[in-house]
Amino acid sequence: YSFLKSICFALSSLFPDVVNCMIHPWVSYMPVGVKIFVQFSDVFLTLRPIDCEDPNPLIRALAVRTMGCIRVDKITEYLCEPLRKCLKDEDPYVRKTAAVCVAKLHDINAQMVEDQGFLDSLRDLIADSNPMVVANAVAALSEISESHPNSNLLDLNPQNINKLLTALNECTEWGQTFILDCLSNYNPKDEREAQSICERVTPRLSHANSAVVLSAVKVLMKFLELLPKDSDYYNTLLKKLSPPLVTLLSGEPEVQYVALRNINLIVQKRPEILKQEIKVFFVKYNDPIYVKLEKLDIMIRLASQANIAQVLAELKEYATEVDVDFVRKAVRAIGRCAIKVEVRIMGPSTMWFRRLLWSSGTSSALHIKHNHIPMVCVCSDLQVQLTLLTAIVKLFLKKPSETQELVQQVLSLATQDSDNPDLRDRGYIYWRLLSTDPVTAKEVVLSEKPLISEETDLIEPTLLDELICHIGSLASVYHKPPSAFVEGSHGIHRKHLPVQHSSIDTGESPVSAGPAAAMDQPHVIPSQGDLLGDLLNLDLGPPVNVPQVSSMQMGAVDLLGGGLDSLVGQNFIPSSVPNTFAPSPTPAPPATSSGLNDLFELSTGMAITTGGYVAPKAVWLPAVKAKGLEISGTFSRRQGHMYMDMTFTNKALQHMTDFAIQFNKNSFGVIPTSPLPIHTPLMPNQSIEISLPLNTIGPVMKMDPLNNLQVAVKNSIDVFYFSVLIPLNVFFVEDGKMERQVFLATWKDIPNENELQYQIKDCHLNADTVSGKLQINNIYTIAKRNVEGQDMLYQSLKLTNGIWILAELRIQPGNPNYTLSLKCRAPEVSQYVYQMYDSVLKN
């Protein structure tokens, strides 16, 4: 043994040269180098197992550590038996070293580690009496689990969590970091367990190591989601989070920057934590530029009505700095503050801002002023020339009679006298636009500006929640998920914040739990206009089977009397439905267009069948109420199927993705047949036309008004709610023509008190034209009579829920006012049928 050691010592200085021979450009050197290396490794592998049985624990630990560093697959089998012994060694130092060696060995040969039972040995080490062994076991299992994202290697349960929390107080700072990261992946069973864990993690906030502090903040930020916001402990915990975050800003600039990037995320999620600490983020004269910019961004996010005066005073000072990038950010911050906080800058501040505006560049001033004030100047700067050209063209489009000579002169200068290709090309574009079609030019040049809102610079909520789960890592510094910058990260498990267990346990909203729940909460929608009923549960999960309900089961009395509680089932949108309910025609694909509103009419659009009445599109959801998303639309019935024709327009400054739609329970059980067909991001200033097929097989609940439909639309920014009125003609089915005998018997059978009369005024059509126009909309004429010079049209129509409506229309030649008599077993429907008669005949 001593002889072998002396050989190793003698050859150790030559070993690097032997390794270099293995990659020597001369091919004859390589076999010699490999042979010597293998022989040397054999000597090493003879010595290391012997060292694993040395009475000195330091030598045993060093032996297993060295064996773990040999990343050669063929010799890993030599490590199994010594490693198994070291995992059960009596010395904790050897056990903690062996735990790390398991992770290294798993990286070389994962299958062998699983077959040899080393993963079970690591799980047993979580219950070890030594805290450092526990920390290393957690670190090894965490690293292994990254390559198995769907496996539960750590097996986190209340018992193991209690063991980890016990070891947390006694292990080293890096061991604490590993354990805290592991705790952040645990989902407590209830509020009490979450509060108990938070109480035991909170002391880590006062640790001297910034990594421990950020890991503790991550755990607390996640578990705050499970605590009720009105509890005293919740508010106490928010106050405890503030001092450690402020303390992180007293370190080196590099540490400050990492802390600020994490604080930026925390402030976006819970600004109340640091709302009283805005002065901490005031810029110091000796701060590096990257720290200054990050502080400025956080300062804007914390700006409120209470501190806006302080913030504006600081920004005024920053705008006089010598650093151009910082000054630009400060000026932009003033605008962001004006959007976020309603404040008026008066007096000296206004004069200062004007001086700042002009001193920051003529181009910037022109960019702001050319929308309203004509300006002419001569400047050699290209950016100023381009801005001035655009300003004069805009002025011409607003006041063409007064500025025609001016715009011709400027366009001549730009296209003939200018040597700059950019200026010349823009001049030619404007010239051709104005000479070809001034109306189109006006829509192009004076197109509507994207909506600027407070949320423009915020991270998308879903991404923000994921980044909160990565506080203290590179993802929180880059503000990108790990999958965006880690190679081969397709298998990384995406993390999400926990949600309240009231929704986790049931998987659905309380109002969808069946008849019993419906009795406890009879008011699904508390008041008209409150859209927070069933719409809050936007389920985007797997498809569900929607039970088929025939129209005969949905009679008039049940529909309007609220007797269909048994039909109320799932309250989410099915991503697909059985083929029985799928419409036979395939809707036209969505046609995207730019913000120019399809000026040249080159897009395919939707193939809408002409004939039936379709109300003009109206703005259902304005952009100012939906953070830049505008939705306009209408309803139509084509080839026996209902459609919701919508235009989605992005007027924000960021793209939108992950669109979904859901309807609340309604009088006719209307639900979407398929998800929203938006498969690509909706870019700023872009519109997309959508034709969403509908069905009437969903949950039923009487609404007021009867044709009211409450809608929730979700995207990557937020969930938005709005309410629309469905024109009743889309519910008129094609088999609504009664036989004459059935019509007469039904008319007599319906009580006379159910007959309602209406006046249709200012209609100049004869009886045949009226009959033809109504028949296109599935209102069928059963018989026509002439009584005392009056044309009497007897008509029938049928709704999708099986309700029949009988009508008598009296038309007096020469009289523009018609008399409409409607009979129905559900008289509440009559007024909406009359509205459709009026709309169809007048359009």
C-alpha positions in Angstrom: 0.0 0.0 0.0 2.9 2.4 0.9 4.6 1.4 -2.4 1.5 2.2 -4.4 1.2 5.6 -2.6 4.8 6.4 -3.4 4.2 5.6 -7.1 1.1 7.9 -7.2 3.1 10.7 -5.5 6.0 10.3 -7.9 3.7 10.4 -11.0 1.3 13.1 -9.8 3.4 15.9 -11.3 3.4 14.2 -14.7 -0.4 13.5 -14.8 -1.4 16.8 -16.5 1.1 16.1 -19.3 -0.3 12.6 -19.7 -3.8 14.0 -20.1 -2.5 16.5 -22.7 -1.1 13.6 -24.6 -4.6 12.2 -25.0 -5.6 15.2 -27.1 -2.3 15.6 -28.9 -2.6 16.4 -32.6 -0.2 13.5 -33.4 -2.4 10.4 -33.6 0.4 8.1 -32.4 0.5 9.9 -29.0 -3.1 9.4 -28.2 -3.1 5.6 -27.5 -0.1 5.9 -25.3 -1.7 8.7 -23.3 -4.9 6.8 -22.9 -3.1 3.6 -21.8 -1.1 5.4 -19.1 -4.2 7.2 -17.9 -6.1 3.9 -17.6 -3.3 2.3 -15.7 -2.9 5.3 -13.4 -6.7 5.3 -12.8 -6.5 1.6 -11.9 -3.9 2.5 -9.3 -6.1 5.3 -8.1 -9.2 3.1 -7.9 -7.2 0.6 -5.9 -6.3 3.3 -3.4 -9.6 5.2 -3.0 -11.7 2.3 -1.7 -9.0 1.6 0.8 -9.1 5.2 1.9 -12.9 4.9 2.3 -12.2 2.6 5.2 -9.5 4.7 6.8 -10.1 5.3 10.5 -9.7 9.1 9.9 -13.1 10.6 8.9 -11.4 13.4 6.9 -9.6 10.8 4.7 -12.8 8.8 4.2 -14.7 12.0 3.2 -11.8 13.1 0.9 -11.8 9.7 -0.8 -15.5 9.7 -1.6 -15.3 13.4 -2.7 -12.4 12.5 -5.1 -14.2 9.5 -6.5 -17.2 11.7 -7.3 -15.0 14.0 -9.3 -14.0 11.3 -11.8 -16.5 11.9 -14.5 -15.9 8.6 -16.4 -18.9 6.4 -16.9 -17.0 3.1 -17.1 -15.5 3.4 -13.7 -18.6 4.5 -11.8 -19.4 0.9 -10.8 -16.3 1.0 -8.6 -17.8 3.9 -6.6 -21.1 2.2 -5.7 -20.0 0.1 -2.7 -17.7 2.7 -1.1 -20.4 5.3 -1.6 -23.1 3.1 0.0 -20.9 2.6 3.1 -20.2 6.4 3.4 -23.9 7.2 3.2 -24.3 5.2 6.4 -21.0 6.3 8.0 -21.0 7.1 11.7 -19.4 10.5 11.1 -21.7 13.3 9.8 -18.9 14.9 7.8 -18.6 11.8 5.7 -22.3 11.4 5.3 -22.8 15.0 4.1 -19.9 14.6 1.6 -21.4 11.3 0.4 -24.8 13.0 -0.2 -23.2 15.5 -2.6 -21.4 12.6 -4.3 -24.7 11.0 -5.1 -25.8 14.0 -7.1 -22.5 14.0 -9.0 -22.8 10.3 -9.7 -26.4 10.8 -10.9 -25.2 13.3 -13.4 -22.9 10.7 -14.9 -25.2 7.6 -14.7 -28.7 8.3 -13.5 -30.0 4.8 -14.1 -27.3 3.2 -12.0 -28.1 5.6 -9.1 -31.7 4.6 -9.2 -31.0 0.9 -9.5 -28.5 1.0 -6.5 -31.1 2.6 -4.3 -29.0 5.8 -3.6 -32.1 8.0 -3.9 -33.8 6.2 -1.1 -30.6 6.6 1.0 -30.8 10.4 0.3 -34.4 10.6 1.4 -33.4 8.8 4.7 -30.7 11.4 5.3 -33.5 14.1 5.5 -34.3 12.7 8.9 -30.6 12.7 10.0 -29.7 14.3 13.3 -27.0 16.5 11.9 -28.4 19.7 10.2 -25.6 19.8 7.6 -26.3 16.3 6.5 -29.9 17.3 6.1 -29.0 20.4 4.1 -26.7 18.5 1.7 -29.3 15.8 1.2 -31.9 18.4 0.3 -29.4 20.1 -2.0 -28.6 16.8 -3.8 -32.2 15.8 -4.1 -33.1 19.3 -5.4 -30.4 19.1 -8.1 -31.5 15.6 -9.1 -35.2 16.6 -9.3 -34.3 19.3 -11.8 -33.7 16.5 -14.4 -36.9 14.8 -13.3 -39.4 17.7 -13.1 -42.5 15.4 -12.8 -41.1 13.2 -10.0 -41.6 13.8 -6.3 -38.1 13.0 -5.1 -38.2 15.2 -2.1 -41.6 13.8 -0.9 -42.5 16.9 0.9 -45.1 16.3 3.7 -45.7 17.9 7.0 -43.4 15.5 8.8 -40.4 16.2 6.5 -41.2 20.0 6.5 -40.9 19.9 10.3 -37.6 18.2 10.1 -36.3 20.8 7.6 -37.5 23.7 9.8 -35.7 22.1 12.7 -32.4 21.8 10.8 -32.8 25.4 9.4 -31.7 27.0 12.7 -28.5 25.1 13.0 -26.9 24.6 9.6 -24.6 26.9 7.8 -25.8 29.9 5.7 -25.7 27.9 2.4 -27.4 25.0 4.0 -30.2 27.4 5.1 -30.4 28.6 1.5 -30.9 25.1 0.2 -33.6 24.3 2.8 -35.4 27.6 2.2 -35.5 26.9 -1.6 -36.9 23.5 -0.8 -39.6 25.0 1.5 -40.7 27.3 -1.3 -41.7 24.3 -3.4 -44.1 23.1 -0.7 -47.8 23.8 -0.8 -49.3 24.0 2.8 -52.6 22.2 3.4 -54.3 25.1 5.0 -53.9 28.6 6.3 -52.7 27.5 9.7 -49.9 25.4 8.3 -48.8 28.3 6.1 -48.7 30.7 9.1 -46.8 28.2 11.2 -44.1 27.9 8.5 -43.9 31.6 8.1 -43.4 32.1 11.8 -40.4 29.7 11.8 -38.9 31.2 8.6 -39.3 34.9 9.6 -36.1 34.9 11.8 -34.0 34.2 8.7 -34.9 37.7 7.5 -32.3 39.1 9.9 -29.4 36.9 8.6 -26.2 38.6 7.4 -26.1 36.6 4.2 -28.1 38.2 1.4 -28.8 34.9 -0.2 -30.5 33.6 3.0 -32.6 36.8 3.2 -33.8 36.6 -0.4 -34.6 32.9 0.0 -36.6 33.6 3.1 -38.4 36.5 1.3 -39.3 34.1 -1.5 -40.9 31.6 0.9 -42.9 34.3 2.7 -44.0 35.9 -0.6 -45.4 32.6 -1.8 -47.1 31.7 1.5 -48.7 35.2 1.7 -51.0 34.1 -1.1 -52.6 31.6 1.4 -53.1 34.1 4.2 -56.3 36.2 4.5 -55.5 39.8 3.7 -57.7 41.0 6.6 -55.8 39.1 9.3 -53.5 40.8 11.7 -50.7 38.3 11.0 -50.8 39.2 7.3 -50.2 42.9 8.0 -47.6 42.1 10.6 -45.7 39.9 8.1 -45.8 42.7 5.5 -44.2 45.1 8.0 -41.4 42.5 8.8 -40.5 42.1 5.1 -39.6 45.8 4.7 -36.5 46.2 6.9 -34.5 43.3 5.5 -35.1 44.5 1.9 -33.9 48.0 2.9 -30.9 46.6 4.6 -29.8 44.8 1.3 -29.3 48.2 -0.2 -26.5 49.1 2.1 -24.1 46.6 0.5 -21.8 46.8 -2.5 -23.2 48.1 -5.8 -23.3 44.7 -7.3 -25.3 43.3 -4.3 -27.5 46.4 -4.5 -28.3 45.8 -8.1 -29.3 42.2 -7.5 -31.4 43.3 -4.5 -33.1 46.0 -6.6 -34.0 43.7 -9.4 -35.7 41.4 -6.9 -37.3 44.3 -5.1 -38.7 45.5 -8.5 -40.6 42.2 -8.7 -41.8 42.4 -5.1 -43.0 46.0 -5.5 -45.0 45.0 -8.6 -46.7 42.1 -6.7 -47.1 43.8 -3.3 -46.3 47.5 -3.4 -47.7 47.9 0.2 -44.5 46.3 1.6 -42.3 49.3 0.7 -44.8 52.1 0.3 -43.4 53.9 3.3 -39.7 53.5 2.2 -39.6 55.4 -1.0 -36.8 57.7 0.2 -34.5 54.6 0.3 -34.7 54.5 -3.5 -33.6 58.1 -4.0 -30.5 58.1 -6.1 -27.1 58.9 -4.6 -24.5 60.9 -6.5 -22.0 58.0 -6.3 -24.3 55.2 -7.4 -23.3 53.4 -10.6 -25.6 54.0 -13.5 -27.1 50.6 -13.4 -28.1 51.1 -9.8 -29.5 54.6 -10.6 -31.8 53.3 -13.4 -33.1 50.5 -11.2 -33.8 52.8 -8.3 -35.6 55.2 -10.6 -37.9 52.4 -11.9 -38.8 51.3 -8.4 -39.4 54.8 -7.3 -42.0 55.3 -10.0 -43.8 52.1 -9.0 -44.0 53.3 -5.4 -45.3 56.8 -6.4 -48.7 57.6 -5.0 -50.8 60.6 -4.2 -49.2 60.9 -0.8 -45.6 61.1 -2.0 -45.9 62.5 -5.5 -44.5 65.9 -4.5 -41.3 64.3 -3.2 -41.0 62.1 -6.3 -41.4 65.0 -8.7 -38.8 67.1 -6.8 -36.3 64.2 -7.1 -37.0 63.8 -10.8 -36.5 67.5 -11.3 -33.0 67.1 -9.9 -32.3 64.0 -11.9 -33.2 65.8 -15.1 -30.2 68.1 -14.7 -27.6 65.3 -14.5 -24.9 64.9 -17.0 -25.6 61.3 -17.8 -27.8 61.4 -21.0 -29.4 57.9 -20.4 -30.3 58.8 -16.8 -31.8 62.1 -17.8 -33.9 60.4 -20.5 -35.1 57.9 -18.0 -35.9 60.7 -15.5 -37.9 62.7 -18.1 -39.8 59.6 -19.1 -40.5 58.9 -15.4 -42.3 62.3 -15.1 -44.7 61.1 -17.8 -45.2 57.8 -16.1 -46.0 59.5 -12.8 -48.5 61.7 -14.6 -50.2 58.6 -15.9 -50.1 56.8 -12.6 -51.0 59.6 -10.3 -53.5 62.3 -11.1 -51.4 65.4 -10.4 -51.2 68.8 -12.1 -47.8 70.4 -12.6 -48.4 74.1 -12.3 -46.3 77.3 -12.0 -42.5 77.0 -11.9 -42.6 73.3 -12.5 -44.3 73.9 -15.9 -41.7 76.5 -16.9 -38.9 74.1 -15.8 -40.4 71.3 -17.9 -40.6 73.5 -20.9 -37.0 74.5 -20.6 -36.1 70.8 -20.1 -38.1 69.9 -23.2 -36.3 72.3 -25.5 -32.9 71.6 -24.0 -33.3 67.9 -24.5 -33.5 68.3 -28.3 -35.6 70.0 -30.9 -36.7 66.7 -32.3 -38.4 65.7 -29.0 -40.1 69.0 -28.8 -41.4 68.7 -32.4 -42.6 65.2 -31.7 -44.8 66.5 -28.9 -46.0 69.7 -30.6 -46.6 68.8 -34.2 -49.9 67.2 -33.4 -51.4 70.7 -32.8 -49.1 73.5 -33.6 -47.6 74.2 -37.1 -43.8 74.7 -37.0 -41.3 75.4 -39.7 -37.5 75.5 -39.1 -34.4 74.7 -40.9 -32.0 72.2 -39.3 -29.3 69.9 -40.6 -30.1 67.1 -38.0 -31.7 64.2 -39.8 -34.0 63.3 -36.9 -35.3 66.8 -36.7 -35.9 66.8 -40.5 -37.8 63.6 -40.4 -39.9 64.8 -37.5 -40.6 68.1 -39.1 -41.6 66.4 -42.4 -44.1 64.3 -40.5 -45.4 67.3 -38.6 -46.1 69.3 -41.8 -47.9 66.4 -43.4 -50.0 66.0 -40.3 -50.7 69.7 -40.3 -51.8 69.5 -44.0 -54.2 66.6 -43.3 -55.8 68.7 -40.5 -55.9 72.0 -42.4 -55.4 71.3 -46.1 -56.7 74.6 -47.4 -54.2 76.6 -45.4 -51.1 74.5 -45.8 -51.2 73.1 -49.3 -48.4 75.3 -50.6 -46.3 74.6 -47.5 -46.6 70.8 -47.8 -45.7 70.9 -51.6 -42.6 73.0 -50.8 -41.4 70.7 -48.1 -42.0 67.5 -50.1 -40.1 69.0 -53.0 -37.2 69.7 -50.7 -37.3 66.2 -49.2 -37.4 64.4 -52.5 -35.4 66.6 -54.8 -32.8 68.6 -52.8 -32.1 66.1 -50.0 -29.1 63.7 -50.3 -30.2 61.5 -47.4 -32.0 58.3 -48.6 -34.1 58.0 -45.4 -35.5 61.5 -45.7 -36.0 61.1 -49.5 -37.8 57.8 -49.1 -40.2 59.1 -46.5 -40.9 62.1 -48.6 -41.8 59.9 -51.6 -44.1 57.7 -49.4 -46.0 60.8 -48.1 -46.2 62.2 -51.6 -47.7 59.1 -53.1 -50.1 58.7 -50.3 -51.4 62.2 -50.6 -51.6 62.1 -54.4 -53.3 58.7 -54.6 -55.9 58.8 -51.8 -55.9 61.6 -49.2 -58.5 59.8 -47.1 -56.2 56.8 -46.9 -53.3 59.0 -46.1 -55.2 60.6 -43.3 -56.0 57.2 -41.7 -52.4 56.2 -42.1 -50.6 59.3 -40.9 -53.2 60.3 -38.2 -53.9 56.8 -37.0 -55.0 56.3 -33.5 -52.1 56.2 -31.0 -51.7 53.2 -28.7 -53.2 53.6 -25.3 -50.6 54.5 -22.6 -51.6 53.2 -19.2 -50.0 52.6 -15.9 -49.7 48.9 -16.6 -47.6 49.5 -19.8 -44.3 48.9 -18.1 -45.5 46.2 -15.8 -44.5 42.5 -16.2 -47.3 40.3 -17.3 -49.1 38.8 -14.2 -48.5 35.2 -15.1 -44.8 35.9 -15.7 -44.6 37.9 -12.5 -46.0 35.1 -10.5 -43.5 32.7 -11.9 -40.6 35.1 -11.3 -41.7 35.6 -7.6 -41.1 31.8 -7.3 -37.5 32.4 -8.5 -36.5 35.3 -6.2 -32.8 35.1 -5.4 -31.9 33.4 -8.7 -30.7 34.6 -12.1 -34.3 34.5 -13.3 -35.2 37.3 -10.9 -32.2 39.4 -12.1 -33.0 38.8 -15.8 -36.7 39.1 -15.3 -37.1 36.1 -17.5 -38.1 32.6 -16.7 -35.3 30.0 -16.6 -36.6 28.4 -19.8 -35.7 31.7 -21.6 -31.9 31.5 -20.9 -31.0 28.0 -19.7 -29.9 25.7 -22.4 -31.8 22.4 -22.6 -34.5 23.8 -20.2 -37.5 22.3 -22.0 -37.9 19.9 -19.1 -37.8 22.6 -16.4 -40.9 22.5 -14.3 -42.6 25.9 -14.3 -43.4 27.3 -10.9 -46.5 29.1 -9.9 -47.8 30.8 -6.8 -50.2 28.9 -4.6 -53.9 29.8 -4.7 -56.5 29.9 -2.0 -57.6 26.4 -1.0 -61.2 27.2 -1.2 -60.8 27.0 -5.0 -58.2 24.2 -5.0 -60.2 21.7 -3.1 -63.4 21.9 -5.1 -61.9 22.8 -8.5 -64.9 25.0 -9.3 -66.7 28.0 -8.0 -69.2 27.6 -5.1 -72.2 28.3 -7.4 -71.4 25.3 -9.6 -71.4 22.7 -6.9 -74.9 21.5 -7.7 -78.4 22.3 -6.5 -77.5 22.3 -2.8 -75.0 25.0 -3.3 -77.4 26.9 -5.5 -79.9 26.9 -2.6 -77.2 28.3 -0.3 -76.2 31.0 -2.7 -79.3 31.9 -4.8 -77.9 35.1 -6.1 -75.2 34.1 -8.6 -74.9 37.6 -9.8 -75.7 40.0 -6.9 -76.8 43.0 -9.0 -77.0 44.0 -12.7 -73.6 45.0 -13.9 -71.7 43.0 -11.3 -69.8 40.4 -13.4 -67.9 38.7 -10.7 -70.2 35.7 -10.4 -69.3 32.6 -12.3 -66.9 34.5 -14.6 -64.1 34.4 -12.1 -63.3 30.8 -12.8 -61.8 30.9 -16.2 -61.0 27.2 -16.6 -58.6 26.5 -19.5 -58.2 22.8 -18.7 -59.0 19.7 -20.6 -62.2 19.2 -22.6 -65.3 18.1 -20.8 -68.4 16.4 -22.0 -71.4 18.7 -22.1 -74.6 16.8 -21.5 -77.0 17.0 -24.4 -80.3 18.8 -23.6 -83.1 18.6 -26.1 -85.1 21.7 -26.8 -88.3 20.0 -25.6 -86.7 19.7 -22.1 -86.1 23.4 -22.0 -89.8 24.5 -22.1 -91.0 28.0 -21.8 -92.2 27.8 -18.2 -88.9 26.3 -17.0 -86.7 28.7 -18.8 -88.4 31.9 -17.6 -89.5 30.6 -14.2 -86.1 29.5 -13.0 -87.1 25.8 -12.8 -83.9 24.6 -14.5 -81.6 24.5 -11.5 -80.9 20.8 -12.2 -79.3 21.8 -15.5 -76.7 24.0 -13.8 -73.5 21.9 -13.9 -70.0 22.8 -14.9 -69.5 26.6 -15.1 -66.4 26.7 -17.3 -66.0 26.9 -21.0 -65.5 23.6 -22.7 -62.5 23.6 -25.0 -64.4 21.2 -27.2 -67.8 19.7 -27.4 -69.2 16.5 -28.9 -69.5 16.5 -32.6 -73.3 16.4 -32.2 -73.3 20.1 -31.4 -70.4 21.2 -33.7 -71.6 23.3 -36.6 -71.2 21.7 -40.0 -69.7 24.7 -41.7 -66.1 25.6 -40.7 -65.9 29.3 -39.9 -63.5 31.4 -41.9 -60.0 31.8 -40.3 -59.4 35.0 -38.4 -58.0 37.8 -40.6 -55.4 39.9 -39.0 -54.8 43.5 -40.0 -52.6 46.3 -38.9 -53.7 49.4 -37.2 -54.6 50.9 -40.6 -58.0 49.3 -40.4 -57.5 47.4 -43.7 -57.3 50.6 -45.8 -56.8 48.8 -49.1 -59.3 46.0 -48.4 -56.8 43.3 -49.2 -57.6 41.0 -46.2 -59.8 38.1 -46.7 -62.1 38.9 -43.8 -64.9 36.6 -42.8 -67.4 35.1 -45.3 -70.6 36.4 -43.8 -73.6 35.1 -45.6 -75.9 37.9 -46.6 -79.6 37.8 -46.0 -80.4 37.6 -42.2 -80.3 40.8 -40.2 -77.0 41.4 -38.5 -76.7 44.4 -36.2 -73.7 46.7 -36.8 -70.7 46.1 -34.7 -70.6 48.1 -31.4 -67.7 48.6 -29.0 -68.4 46.1 -26.2 -65.2 46.7 -24.2 -63.4 50.0 -24.6 -59.6 50.1 -24.4 -59.6 52.5 -21.5 -61.3 49.9 -19.3 -59.3 46.9 -20.5 -55.7 48.1 -20.3 -55.5 48.7 -24.0 -57.6 45.8 -25.3 -60.7 46.9 -27.3 -63.4 44.5 -28.3 -66.2 45.3 -30.7 -68.7 42.9 -32.1 -72.1 41.7 -33.0 -74.1 38.4 -33.3 -75.2 36.7 -36.4 -77.0 33.5 -37.5 -75.5 31.8 -40.6 -76.5 28.4 -42.1 -78.4 27.4 -39.0 -75.7 28.3 -36.5 -75.1 31.2 -34.2 -71.8 33.2 -34.3 -70.3 35.9 -32.1 -68.4 38.1 -34.6 -65.7 40.1 -32.8 -62.8 42.4 -33.5 -59.9 42.4 -31.0 -57.7 45.4 -31.2 -54.5 45.9 -29.1 -54.1 49.6 -28.3 -51.5 49.0 -25.6 -47.8 49.2 -26.0 -47.2 45.5 -25.2 -48.3 42.3 -27.0 -51.1 40.2 -25.7 -51.3 36.4 -25.6 -53.2 33.5 -23.8 -56.7 34.6 -24.8 -59.7 32.8 -23.4 -63.4 33.6 -23.1 -66.2 32.5 -20.8 -69.9 33.3 -20.5 -71.9 33.5 -17.4 -75.1 31.6 -17.0 -77.8 33.2 -19.2 -81.4 32.8 -20.2 -80.8 30.7 -23.3 -77.8 28.7 -22.1 -75.4 30.3 -24.7 -71.8 29.0 -24.5 -68.9 29.0 -27.0 -68.5 25.9 -29.1 -64.7 26.3 -29.2 -62.0 28.4 -27.6 -61.0 31.7 -29.0 -59.1 31.1 -32.2 -56.3 33.4 -31.4 -53.1 31.4 -31.8 -50.5 34.1 -32.3 -49.6 37.1 -30.1 -51.7 40.2 -30.7 -49.1 42.9 -31.3 -49.5 46.6 -30.5 -51.8 48.5 -32.9 -53.0 45.2 -34.4 -56.5 43.9 -34.9 -57.9 40.5 -35.5 -61.3 39.4 -36.7 -62.9 36.4 -35.0 -66.0 34.5 -35.6 -66.8 32.4 -32.5 -69.4 29.6 -33.0 -72.0 29.4 -30.2 -74.4 26.8 -28.8 -77.3 26.8 -26.5 -76.5 23.8 -24.4 -75.0 25.5 -21.4 -76.3 26.3 -17.9 -79.5 28.4 -17.8 -80.4 31.2 -15.5 -83.0 33.9 -16.1 -81.3 37.3 -16.7 -82.7 40.8 -16.6 -83.0 41.8 -19.4 -83.7 38.5 -20.8 -81.2 38.7 -23.6 -78.3 39.9 -21.4 -75.0 38.0 -21.7 -72.2 38.6 -19.3 -68.8 37.8 -20.7 -65.3 37.4 -19.3 -62.2 37.7 -21.5 -58.8 36.7 -20.2 -55.4 37.5 -21.7 -51.8 37.6 -20.5 -52.5 41.0 -18.9 -55.7 40.5 -16.9 -59.3 39.3 -16.9 -61.9 41.8 -18.2 -65.7 41.7 -17.8 -68.4 43.2 -19.9 -72.1 42.8 -20.7 -73.8 42.6 -24.1 -77.4 42.2 -25.3 -77.9 39.4 -27.8 -80.4 40.3 -30.6 -83.2 37.7 -30.3 -83.2 36.9 -34.0 -80.1 34.7 -33.6 -82.3 32.4 -31.6 -84.9 32.0 -34.3 -84.5 28.5 -35.6 -85.1 27.3 -39.2 -87.9 24.8 -38.3 -90.2 27.5 -36.9 -93.0 27.2 -39.5 -96.3 25.8 -38.0 -99.0 24.0 -39.9 -102.1 26.0 -40.3 -104.3 23.8 -38.1 -101.7 23.7 -35.4 -101.3 27.5 -35.6 -105.0 28.0 -35.1 -105.3 25.5 -32.3 -102.3 27.0 -30.5 -103.5 30.5 -30.9 -106.8 29.6 -29.3 -105.1 27.6 -26.6 -102.9 30.4 -25.4 -104.7 32.7 -22.9 -105.9 36.0 -24.1 -104.0 37.8 -21.3 -100.8 36.6 -22.9 -101.5 38.6 -26.1 -99.5 41.8 -26.4 -99.8 44.5 -29.0 -97.1 46.8 -30.3 -96.8 49.6 -32.9 -94.1 49.5 -35.6 -93.8 53.0 -36.9 -92.4 54.6 -40.0 -92.2 51.5 -42.1 -93.0 51.9 -45.8 -93.2 48.3 -47.1 -95.9 46.3 -48.6 -97.1 43.0 -47.2 -95.2 40.8 -49.7 -91.9 42.6 -49.0 -92.5 42.4 -45.3 -93.2 38.6 -45.5 -90.1 38.0 -47.6 -87.9 40.1 -45.3 -89.1 38.3 -42.2 -88.8 34.9 -43.7 -85.0 35.4 -44.3 -84.8 35.8 -40.5 -86.8 32.6 -39.8 -90.1 34.4 -39.2 -92.5 32.4 -41.3 -95.9 33.5 -42.7 -98.5 30.8 -42.2 -101.4 32.6 -43.9 -102.3 36.0 -45.4 -105.7 37.6 -45.5 -107.2 40.9 -46.5 -109.8 42.2 -44.1 -111.5 45.5 -44.7 -108.6 46.7 -46.8 -106.0 45.6 -44.3 -103.4 42.9 -45.0 -103.2 40.4 -42.2 -100.1 38.3 -41.9 -100.2 35.3 -39.5 -96.7 34.2 -38.6 -94.9 31.8 -36.4 -91.3 31.5 -35.1 -89.5 29.2 -32.7 -86.6 29.9 -30.4 -83.7 27.6 -29.7 -85.1 26.6 -26.4 -88.4 25.3 -27.9 -90.6 28.4 -27.2 -93.1 29.2 -29.9 -94.2 32.7 -30.7 -97.3 33.4 -32.8 -97.8 36.8 -34.5 -100.5 38.7 -36.3 -99.2 41.7 -38.3 -101.7 44.2 -39.6 -100.6 46.4 -42.6 -102.8 49.2 -43.8 -101.8 50.3 -47.3 -100.6 53.9 -47.2 -100.2 53.8 -43.4 -96.5 53.6 -42.3 -97.6 52.3 -38.8 -98.1 48.6 -38.4 -99.9 46.8 -35.6 -98.1 43.7 -34.3 -99.9 41.2 -32.0 -97.8 38.5 -30.3 -99.0 35.5 -28.4 -96.7 33.3 -26.4 -96.8 31.0 -23.3 -93.9 33.1 -22.0 -95.1 36.7 -22.5 -91.7 38.0 -21.2 -90.3 37.1 -24.6 -92.7 39.2 -26.6 -91.1 42.6 -26.2 -87.7 41.3 -27.4 -89.5 39.7 -30.4 -91.1 43.0 -31.2 -87.7 44.7 -31.1 -86.4 42.3 -33.7 -89.5 42.9 -35.9 -88.8 46.6 -35.7 -85.0 46.2 -36.4 -85.5 43.7 -39.3 -88.2 45.8 -41.1 -86.3 49.0 -40.8 -82.8 47.8 -42.0 
